[in-house]
């Protein structure tokens, strides 16, 4: 039975390898061939023994990659294209989208963590030489069209950075007639008392996000009286909000997703966390309300029911032993983000997480730089511990890569999409390890150190879309031609501020690969 499965799978892999390496697409293939003719010596110029040795090494590399990917082929995971449900791309909706845009609204398709949204900027008409804003008029006309869209729609108000746009009140009231309201988001807006009162009473509002917008104590006090809220994201910055008002957040009975950035004194912050512990429905949590201690975090975990908690971003404290142990009280954690800590604390945290949180998908540990990295055997142990999370998709951990072979445990992670460790350079040895990670989509590397000898490995990074290069002076025309053999590469990102040496990549080489976005930080 196993042979019946393995043979067809191997045939599929070999076929795909050939397609990935030589027939990515017509444009890329022609570019690669032209580059090879221009830069590669003919076989007659090489010694036969060297040619045979090189081909043997390439076959050994490919066999190793095949062996690592066969389990995914048998289970149908590696080569099966997973198409996300995209109901917003239904051509039947194009006419509705056009009518909405005719009303001076915009369609925002999902990207990153954003969901489908109708984007409300500052629609206006000119009357006697003056701008007259039309938020309410436009939204009232748009509601019947929005109700024809067969999935939840978020309304995204986007004002002006100087907040010279009008206050939003009447137009928010008109959202009550939207039957499929998926949420409301405000960016750089002014929300007056009438608007806050409307947010308190909107019948279908469960998802609210208010960022960089004027919102005072009285307004927020009204908003948190909407007991249907399940997702609430608010950022107050330095604006003062009373602790009594902030604590009303903990009284929302359906609250699942909370992001709250507000400045409270230490005593008020401790009181808030104590009451937040009683919120047993929390799934996604990000709170920065001022200075807190590890004991406050430990009490939060021990004195509440947090079995539903999956995502947690912690500010201000790194989990030393007691807090690292207490994380077991939230057994279903999948995403964790911490500030930096000592090397010994980092090692202990990874050990505890690998024991108690097998479902971890994302782990991020910030650090201040310098020499505060796990090195040598500690780094190898950390990679082995990370490999114990079979569902891990991304991690950002202070590890200094001791050698390419230390990456080997990560090749067992079938869902790993991106990771960062210091001193990761793209050379033949690291490419061989990376090629065994079938789900990689983004790479952050220090420098590019490969040549033609590694060209057969690059197409195996078949899902990588973006490469960020810390040292762009290693990006040459020849290396760009080799990178272009990667089937889905569409972005090269770097920052050349402070770079003393010129970047050797020519404009001519860039123009050959116009489908690649060269994302340079200061441009």
N, C-alpha and C positions, 0 to 999 in steps of 0.2 A: 504493500500500500504506500509506504514511504517513497519507494522508487517511482511509483506512478505519479506522485506529486512532485518529486524533486526534479525529474527530468524535464517535464514541460516548463517548470519554473526556471530552470537553468537556461533553457533555450530562449525563454522570454528575456531574461536578463542580458544574455549575450547579444541578442538582437537589439535591445535597447541601448546597450553599451556602444554598439556600432553606430546607431542612430545618433546617440548623444554626442559621440566624439567627432563624427564626420558629416552628419546631415542635420545639424541643429536647425538651420534654415538656409535658404539659398544665399542670402546676403552674407551671413556669417561665414558660411563655407567658402565662398569666393574670396572673402577678405583673408581668411586663414591661409588659403592656397597661395594667394598672391604674396602674402608675407613670407611664406615658406620659400617660395621661389626666389624672393629677393634676399633672404638672409641665410638660408640653410645650404650647406655644401652638398654636392651630389653624393650618392652612395659610392660611386667609383673613387671618390676622393678619400673615403674612410677605409680604414683597415677592416677586412672582413670579420676578424675576431671581435673587434669593438662593436661592430654592427650586431653580430649575433648575441653578444653579452647584453647589449642595450635592449634588444628585443626580448631576450629571456627575462630580464628584470621587469620589463613592462608587463609581460604575461603573468609573472609571479604577482605583481601588484594588482592586476585586474582579477586574478583568481582569488586573492585575499579579499578584495572588495565584494566579489560575487558571493563568497562564502558568508560574509557578514550580512548580506541582504537577502539571501535565500529564505530565512525564516519569515520575513515580511511578505515575500511573494507567496509562500504557502498559505499564510493567513489572509492574504489578499490586501495587505495594508500598504506596502511600499510603493507599488506601481499603480495602484488604483487611485484615480483622480477623484478627490473629494470636492464636489461642487456644493458650495454653500447655497442655501435657499436665497434667491434674490428676487422676491416678488416685485420690488420697485422697478425692475428692468423690463417689466411686461410692456410690450409695444402698445397694448390697449390703453395704457395710462399716458401715452405721449401727448394726446390732445388736452388732457386735464393739466398736465405739467405746463404746456404752452399757455393755456388760459391763465394759470397762476402767475406765470412770468409776465404775461401781458398786464397783470395788475401790479407789477413792480415788486413781486415777491420772487424769491429764488428757491431752487430745489437743491438741497444738500444731501447727496448720497452718502451712505455710511463710509467712514474711514477711521482708522485707529480704533479708539473706543467710542467714537461718535455714532449715533444711530441716525436713521433717516429723519430729516427735518425740513420744515418749511422755514426759510430764513427771512426774517423781517428786518430789513435795514431801516432806512428813514425815508419812506416814500413821500413825495411831496409834489405839489404843483406850484407854479409861479402865478401870483395874483398881484397885479399892479407893481411888478418888479420885486416882490417879496416872496420868500418861500412859505408855503402853507403846508404843514405836515398832514398826512392823510392816513395815519395808522388805523384809526377806527373805521374809516370809510372803506379802506382796502380790505381789512380783515372781515368786515361784515359781508362784503361781496365774495370773499374767498371761502367762507364757511361751507356753503352748499357744495363747492368743488372738493374741498377737503374731505367732506363726508362721503364722497364717492370713492375715495382711496380705500382699498380693501385690507388695510393693515394699520396698526397704530402710527400716528404721526406726532412728532414733537414740534412744537412751535419755538423757534429760537429768535429772540429779540437781540439785535446787535446795535447798540447806540454809537456814540462817539467817545473817543478817549478823554476829551475834555468835558464830556457829559453836557454838551450844549444842546443835545437833542431834547425834545419835549418830554414832560412827565407822562408816564404810562398809567392810565386809569380806565377810561371808557373802553379802550381796545381790549384790555384784559377781560373785562366783563363779557365781551362778545365771544370769548373762547368757551363760555358755558354751553354754547350750542354745538360744539364739536363732539360728536358721539364717539369718535375713535381717538381721543386725545391720549397720546403716548407720553406726554410730559411737556414742561415749559422750561426754557433756559434763558437767562438774562446775562448779557455781557455788556459792560459799560453803559448801563441804563440808569434812568432815574425813575424810581417807583414811588408814586405819591400815596397818600393815605387811602384814596379811592382804589388804587391798584392793589394795595395790601389787603383791603377788605374783600376785594374780589378773589384774591388767592385763598383767602380763608374759607370762602363759600363755594368755590368751583366744584361741582358734583363729581367730575371725573378726574380730578387732579390727584395723582399718586406719586408723581415724579417731578421734583422741583430742584432747579440748580440756579443759584444766584452768585455770579462771580464779578468782582470789580465793579459793583453797582452800589449806588447809594441806598443804604437800608439802615434806618435808625432803630432804636430800642422799641419804640411803639409799633413800628411796622413789623418787625420780626415777631413781636409778641402776638400780633394778629395772625401771622402766617402759621405759627406753631399750634394754633387752635384748630387747624384742619387735621382732624384725627385720621383721615384716610391716607396721609402721607406714608409712603413706604421707602422712598428714596429722597434724601435731602442733602444737598451739597451747598454750603454757604461759606464764604470767605470774607471776614470782616477786616483783616489787616490790623491796623492800629486803632481803628474805630472802637470806642468803648460801648460795650453792651453789658447790661447788668447781669450778674450771676443768676439772679432769680429768673430772668427771662431765658437765659441759656439753659437752665435746668429743666425748663418746660419741654425741651427736646426729648428728655428721658420719659416723658409721659405719653409719647405717641405710641399707641398700642400696636400698630402694624409696622413699625419702623424696622427695616431690614438693611438698608444701605445708608450709612451716615458719613459724610465728610464735613468736618467743622474746624475751621481755622479762626480762632478768636483769642484775645489776650485776657487772661484772668489772673488774679493774684494767687499765690500758692495755696492758700487756704480754700479759696473758691474752686480752684482746679481739683483739689482733693475731694471736695464735696461732690463735684460734678461726676467724677469717676466712680464714686461710691454709689450714686444713684444710677449711673449708666450700667452698672453690674446687673441690675434687675431687668435689663432689656434682653430677654431670652430669644428674641427673633432675629438678632443681628447676624447678618451674613457677611457684610463688607464694611469694614471700620477703618476710618482714618481721622484721628482727632489730635489736634495740637491746640491746647487751651492754656498753655503756660507750663511753668516748671513743675515736674512731677518726680517722684522717687520710684525706685524699683519696688518698694513695698506697696505702693499704691497700685502698680501694675499686677503684682502678685495677688493682692486682695481682690482686684477686679476679676481675676481668673478663678480664684478659689471660692468667692462668695456669690457667684452667679452661675447660671446654666448657659454654657456657650458651646453646646454641641452643634449648633447650626453655623457657627462662625467659620468662614472659609478664607477670607482675605483680611489681613490686618497690617496696617502701616503704623509703626510705633515711632514717635518722636522723642528725642531727649535722653533716652536711656538705652543702653545695650544690655541684653539679658545675660547677666552673670549666672552662676550656678542655680540659685534659688528660682529666679525667673525662668531660666531655661528648663528647669524641671517642671515648673508650673504650667508651661505650655501644653503639657500632656492633658490639661483640663479642657483644652479645645481640640479634641481628637481629629476633627475633620478639616483642619487648616490645610489650604492648598497654596496660598500665596502669603509670603512674609517679607516685610521690608524693615530693616533696622538701620540705625546709625552705626558708626564704626565702634569697635571695641578692641581689647588687647588680643594678642595672638592666642594666648591660652584660652580666653573666653570664647573666641571664634571656633577653636578646635572642639571645645566642650559642647558648644551649641550645635555644631554639625553632627556630633556623635549622638546627642539626644534627639535631634530632629530625625535622623536616619532610623532611630529605633521606634519612635512614636508617631511619625507622620509619613507613612508610605505613599500618601496621595499627593505629596507636594508637587506643584507645577511651576512655581516661580519663587526664587529666593534671591533677595538683594541685601547685601551688607555694604553700606557706604564706608568710606574711610577718608582720612585727611591727606593721604599721600605719603611721601617720604619712604622709609624702609619698613613700614608696617604691613608686611606681606608674609603669608605662609610660604616657606621656602623648603627646598630639599625634601626630606622624608615627610615633613609635615604637609607639604604641598601634595605629595603622592597620596598620603593618607586621606587628605581632603577630597581629591578626585575619586578615590575609592568610595568614600562616604556619599558623595553626590551621585555616584552610580547606583546607589541603593534606592533612589527615587525613580521607579520605572516610568512615571508619568511626567517627569521633569521636562519643561519646555524652555525655560530660560533661567540663567543665574548670573549674578554679578557679585563675585566673592573675591576678597583680597588675596589672590594666589599669584605667586611668581613661578611661571612654568620652568621646571628644572631641566627638562629635556622633552623632545617630541613624544617619546614612548610613554611619558606620564599621562598623555591624553587617552591612552588605550581604554581605560575603564569607561570613558564617556561614549565609546562606540557601542555600548550596550543600551544606550538611551535612544529608543526608537523615535521619540517625539521631540528631541532637543532641537529648538529653532534658533536660539542665539545664546551666546555666553561671552563673558569677558574674563580674561586672566592676563596679567602683565607678562611681557616678553614673548608673546605669541607672534612669530614671524611666519610668513608664507614661504616655505621652502619645500623641497621634495619630501622630506621626512614628515613635516606637519601635514602636508597635503594628503599623504597616504592615510593618515589617521582621520582627517576631516572627511575624506571621501567615503569613509565607512559610517558616516552620520547622515542617514538618508533624508532627514527633515530640516536640515540647516537652511535658514532663510536670510540670516544676517550675520556678518562677521566683523569683528573689530580687531585689527592687527596692528602691531608696531611698525613692521616694514615688509616689503616684498623682496624676497631673496631667491626666487626661482628663475629658471631659464628654460630652454627648449627641452631639456631632459625631463621636465615635470609636466610637459604639455599634455600627455595622455591622462593625467590625473584630474586636471581642471574640469573637463566636462562632467565628471562624476559628482561635482558639487552642483547637482542638477536643479536644486530649488533655491539656491542663493540668489537673492535679488539685490542686496546692498553689501558693499564692503567699505568699511571706514578705515582709513589709513592714517596712523598717527605720524608717520614719517613719510610725507609725500615725495621727498627727493628720491625715493626708490622706485617711483613710477616712471617707467620709460616707454618709448613707443613700442618696442618689442614685447614688453610685458603686457601692455594694453592689448596687443593683438592676441596674445595667449589668453588673457582674461576674457576676451570676446568670444571664446569657444564655450564659455559657460552658458547653458541654454536660456536661463532666466535673468541673467545679470542686467540690471537697468540703471544702477546708480553706483557711482564711486564718490565717496565723501571724504573730505579732508579740510584742514585749516592751515593756510600758509602764512598766517600772521606770526612774525618772529622767526620764520625760517631763513637762515642765513644763506644757504646754497639755493640756486635756482632749481625749480622743478624741471627735469629734462623732458617732460612730455610736450610735444610740439602741437601747434594748432592743426597741422595737416593730419596728424594721427587722430586727433579728436574728431575732425570732420568726417573721417572714415566710418566712425561708429556713432552716428547721430542719435541712435535709440538709447544710448547711455547718457544719463544725466550726470554731469560733473558738478557736484554740489560742493562749492568752495565757500568757507565760512564768511568771508568778508564781502562776498559779491551778492 
